[in-house]
Amino acid sequence: MPLGNHVKLLDAVTTGTSGVVGNNGRGREHVFYIYGAGTVSAGAVQIEEAHSGSYSGTWDAAASPVTVVSGTVDTVRLTGCYGALRARVSTTVTGAGGNVSVEYFSNVAE
Protein backbone atom coordinates (compact mmCIF):
# COMPACT_ATOMS: atom_id res chain seq x y z
CA MET A 1 0.00 0.00 0.00
CA PRO A 2 1.46 3.37 -0.94
CA LEU A 3 2.65 5.79 1.70
CA GLY A 4 1.14 9.24 1.37
CA ASN A 5 -1.02 11.95 2.76
CA HIS A 6 -4.27 10.03 2.21
CA VAL A 7 -5.02 6.32 1.95
CA LYS A 8 -8.47 4.69 2.16
CA LEU A 9 -7.76 1.62 4.27
CA LEU A 10 -11.24 0.07 4.55
CA ASP A 11 -14.20 0.85 2.30
CA ALA A 12 -17.73 -0.05 3.47
CA VAL A 13 -16.79 -3.40 5.09
CA THR A 14 -18.21 -5.44 7.96
CA THR A 15 -15.10 -7.55 8.69
CA GLY A 16 -11.47 -7.67 7.74
CA THR A 17 -8.03 -6.13 8.05
CA SER A 18 -6.76 -3.32 5.86
CA GLY A 19 -3.64 -3.21 3.82
CA VAL A 20 -0.55 -1.84 5.51
CA VAL A 21 0.67 1.73 5.59
CA GLY A 22 4.43 1.17 5.63
CA ASN A 23 5.77 4.31 7.29
CA ASN A 24 9.26 2.94 7.94
CA GLY A 25 9.66 5.45 10.77
CA ARG A 26 8.80 8.49 8.62
CA GLY A 27 6.22 11.04 9.65
CA ARG A 28 5.17 12.14 13.11
CA GLU A 29 1.47 12.99 12.84
CA HIS A 30 -1.07 10.34 11.85
CA VAL A 31 -4.87 10.44 11.88
CA PHE A 32 -7.42 7.73 11.13
CA TYR A 33 -11.01 8.71 10.31
CA ILE A 34 -13.45 5.90 11.15
CA TYR A 35 -17.06 6.24 10.03
CA GLY A 36 -20.08 3.95 9.85
CA ALA A 37 -22.95 3.87 7.38
CA GLY A 38 -26.32 2.12 7.27
CA THR A 39 -27.86 0.87 10.50
CA VAL A 40 -25.03 -0.18 12.82
CA SER A 41 -25.97 -2.17 15.92
CA ALA A 42 -22.45 -3.36 16.81
CA GLY A 43 -18.89 -3.10 15.57
CA ALA A 44 -15.42 -1.83 16.44
CA VAL A 45 -12.17 -0.95 14.69
CA GLN A 46 -8.69 -1.41 16.16
CA ILE A 47 -5.70 0.56 14.85
CA GLU A 48 -2.59 -1.63 15.05
CA GLU A 49 1.17 -1.27 14.67
CA ALA A 50 4.14 -3.53 13.94
CA HIS A 51 7.80 -3.16 13.10
CA SER A 52 7.24 -4.37 9.54
CA GLY A 53 4.29 -4.54 7.18
CA SER A 54 5.13 -8.16 6.39
CA TYR A 55 4.95 -9.24 10.05
CA SER A 56 2.63 -12.27 10.28
CA GLY A 57 2.26 -12.45 14.07
CA THR A 58 -0.10 -10.57 16.38
CA TRP A 59 0.13 -6.81 15.87
CA ASP A 60 0.09 -4.43 18.84
CA ALA A 61 -2.82 -2.07 19.56
CA ALA A 62 -1.72 1.50 18.77
CA ALA A 63 -4.84 2.96 20.44
CA SER A 64 -8.06 1.84 22.11
CA PRO A 65 -10.69 0.20 19.88
CA VAL A 66 -13.23 2.60 18.36
CA THR A 67 -16.92 1.69 18.43
CA VAL A 68 -18.50 2.14 14.99
CA VAL A 69 -21.44 4.54 14.98
CA SER A 70 -23.59 5.16 11.92
CA GLY A 71 -23.41 8.70 10.57
CA THR A 72 -20.55 9.67 12.91
CA VAL A 73 -16.85 10.23 12.25
CA ASP A 74 -14.47 9.18 15.02
CA THR A 75 -10.76 9.92 14.89
CA VAL A 76 -7.67 8.20 16.19
CA ARG A 77 -4.67 10.55 16.32
CA LEU A 78 -1.17 9.17 16.77
CA THR A 79 2.09 11.02 17.22
CA GLY A 80 5.40 9.27 16.77
CA CYS A 81 7.40 7.07 14.44
CA TYR A 82 5.84 3.77 13.36
CA GLY A 83 7.20 0.97 11.22
CA ALA A 84 3.78 -0.07 9.90
CA LEU A 85 0.14 0.74 10.68
CA ARG A 86 -3.15 -0.87 9.73
CA ALA A 87 -6.85 -0.92 10.66
CA ARG A 88 -8.66 -4.10 11.69
CA VAL A 89 -12.36 -4.67 12.31
CA SER A 90 -12.01 -6.16 15.80
CA THR A 91 -15.76 -6.61 16.34
CA THR A 92 -17.86 -7.49 13.28
CA VAL A 93 -20.12 -4.66 12.13
CA THR A 94 -23.76 -5.79 12.31
CA GLY A 95 -27.10 -4.17 11.53
CA ALA A 96 -29.27 -3.55 8.48
CA GLY A 97 -26.77 -2.54 5.81
CA GLY A 98 -24.26 -1.43 8.44
CA ASN A 99 -20.62 -1.05 7.44
CA VAL A 100 -17.47 0.89 8.29
CA SER A 101 -14.83 2.81 6.33
CA VAL A 102 -11.41 3.98 7.52
CA GLU A 103 -9.23 6.67 5.96
CA TYR A 104 -5.65 7.52 6.91
CA PHE A 105 -3.85 10.84 6.64
CA SER A 106 -0.27 11.73 7.57
CA ASN A 107 2.14 14.58 7.19
CA VAL A 108 4.39 12.51 4.92
CA ALA A 109 4.10 13.28 1.21
CA GLU A 110 4.31 10.53 -1.40
Secondary structure, DSSP 8 states (H G I E B T S, - for coil): ---SSEEEEEEEESS-B---B--TT--SEEEEEEEEESB-SEEEEEEEEES-TT--S--EESS--EE--BT-EEEEEEES--SEEEEEEEEEEESTB-EEEEEEEES---
